[in-house]
Amino acid sequence: MLILQSERTTKFAVFGDMDATAVSDYTTSWMTALAWKEEIGLIVHAGDISYSDGYEPIMDQYLRKIEVAASRVPYMPIVGNHEIFWDFVPYKARFSNLVTGTNSGSNTSMYYSFNFGNVHFVAYDCEELFGEAPDLEPGKAQVSLLLLSFSPL
């Protein structure tokens, strides 16, 4: 897990590949403690949420583990290859209204952008290898989001 802090005290935790089993207990406990002590203000989960491989009870088991931390600070997930099963249905069912609309540059929780403190985040779906991100091509929605996010003000 990487914790970053800027001079303007924007603090957040970023991690990926988190299992629903006891293997993740230490990390989820640590993140919960950081959130409760207000040492981080945001959690970014960079894919592979629970290794559920489409089996919804496993994703729910993991989300119960992260629930306490996520009740204290925003929890911002993005899809990974383990969410691809069943056309991302478990992910879409739980995070459909995550950050959609004009301010996010997206109408889907599959990719989006947002500001937190003095940091601009861009979360995108790179599952193109599996043909599941057809809009990750020049002129398509995700590339437009990236270009817009990194264009000068």
C-alpha positions in Angstrom: 0.0 0.0 0.0 1.3 3.4 -0.9 0.4 6.5 1.3 1.1 9.8 -0.3 1.0 13.2 1.4 1.5 16.6 -0.3 2.6 19.8 1.3 -1.1 20.8 1.4 -1.9 17.7 3.4 -3.8 15.7 0.9 -3.5 12.2 2.2 -4.8 9.0 0.6 -4.1 5.3 0.4 -3.9 3.4 -2.9 -3.8 -0.4 -3.2 -5.0 -3.1 -5.5 -5.4 -6.9 -5.5 -7.1 -7.3 -2.2 -8.4 -10.7 -1.2 -11.6 -11.4 0.8 -9.8 -14.0 2.9 -7.8 -13.6 6.1 -4.8 -12.7 4.0 -6.1 -9.1 3.7 -7.0 -8.7 7.4 -3.8 -6.9 8.4 -4.1 -4.4 5.5 -7.8 -3.7 6.0 -7.3 -3.3 9.7 -4.4 -0.9 9.1 -6.5 1.2 6.6 -9.4 1.3 9.0 -7.2 2.6 11.8 -5.7 5.3 9.5 -9.2 6.3 8.4 -10.5 6.5 12.0 -7.5 8.5 13.1 -8.0 10.8 10.1 -4.5 10.1 8.8 -6.0 9.4 5.4 -8.9 11.1 3.7 -9.5 8.8 0.8 -9.0 5.1 -0.2 -8.4 4.2 -3.9 -8.8 0.6 -4.7 -7.0 0.0 -8.0 -8.7 -3.1 -9.2 -9.1 -6.8 -8.3 -11.6 -6.2 -5.6 -11.8 -9.4 -3.4 -10.8 -11.8 -6.2 -14.4 -12.8 -6.4 -14.2 -13.7 -10.1 -17.9 -12.8 -10.5 -19.0 -14.7 -7.4 -21.0 -12.0 -5.6 -20.9 -13.5 -2.0 -17.1 -13.2 -2.0 -17.2 -9.6 -3.1 -19.8 -8.9 -0.4 -17.5 -10.6 2.2 -14.7 -8.2 1.2 -16.9 -5.2 1.2 -18.0 -6.0 4.7 -14.3 -6.0 5.7 -13.7 -2.6 4.2 -17.0 -1.1 5.3 -15.8 0.5 8.5 -13.0 2.4 6.7 -15.3 3.2 3.8 -17.8 4.7 6.3 -15.1 7.2 7.4 -13.5 8.2 4.1 -14.5 7.9 0.5 -13.7 4.5 -1.0 -13.1 4.8 -4.8 -12.7 1.4 -6.6 -11.9 0.8 -10.2 -12.3 -2.4 -12.1 -9.5 -4.9 -12.6 -9.3 -8.2 -14.5 -10.9 -10.1 -11.7 -14.1 -8.0 -12.1 -14.5 -9.0 -15.7 -16.5 -12.2 -15.1 -20.2 -12.0 -15.9 -19.6 -8.7 -17.8 -18.6 -6.9 -14.6 -22.1 -7.4 -13.1 -21.0 -7.6 -9.4 -19.0 -4.4 -9.7 -21.6 -2.5 -11.7 -24.4 -3.6 -9.2 -22.4 -2.2 -6.2 -20.8 0.8 -7.8 -23.1 2.0 -10.5 -23.5 5.5 -9.2 -19.9 5.9 -8.0 -18.8 9.1 -9.8 -20.9 9.6 -12.8 -22.1 12.8 -14.5 -20.6 16.0 -15.9 -18.1 16.5 -13.2 -16.6 13.1 -13.6 -16.2 13.2 -17.4 -18.1 9.9 -17.6 -21.5 8.4 -17.4 -20.3 5.1 -16.0 -18.4 3.8 -12.9 -16.2 1.8 -15.2 -14.0 4.8 -15.7 -14.2 8.3 -14.2 -12.2 11.2 -12.8 -12.5 13.3 -9.7 -10.6 15.8 -7.5 -9.6 15.2 -4.0 -7.7 18.0 -2.2 -5.0 19.2 -4.6 -5.0 15.9 -6.6 -6.9 15.0 -9.8 -7.5 11.3 -10.1 -8.3 9.4 -13.3 -9.6 5.9 -13.0 -9.9 4.0 -16.3 -10.8 0.5 -17.4 -7.9 -1.0 -19.3 -9.5 -4.5 -19.9 -9.0 -4.0 -23.6 -7.1 -7.2 -23.8 -10.3 -9.0 -23.2 -12.3 -6.7 -25.5 -14.2 -5.3 -22.6 -13.0 -1.7 -23.0 -13.8 -0.8 -26.6 -13.9 2.9 -25.8 -10.1 2.9 -25.0 -9.2 3.9 -28.5 -8.4 7.3 -30.0 -11.5 9.4 -30.3 -13.5 7.2 -27.9 -14.8 8.0 -24.5 -12.0 6.9 -22.2 -9.2 8.5 -24.3 -11.3 11.7 -24.4 -11.5 11.6 -20.6 -7.8 11.2 -20.3 -7.1 14.0 -22.7 -9.5 16.3 -20.9 -8.1 15.4 -17.5 -4.6 16.3 -18.5 -5.2 19.3 -20.7 -4.0 22.7 -19.5 -6.6 24.7 -17.7 
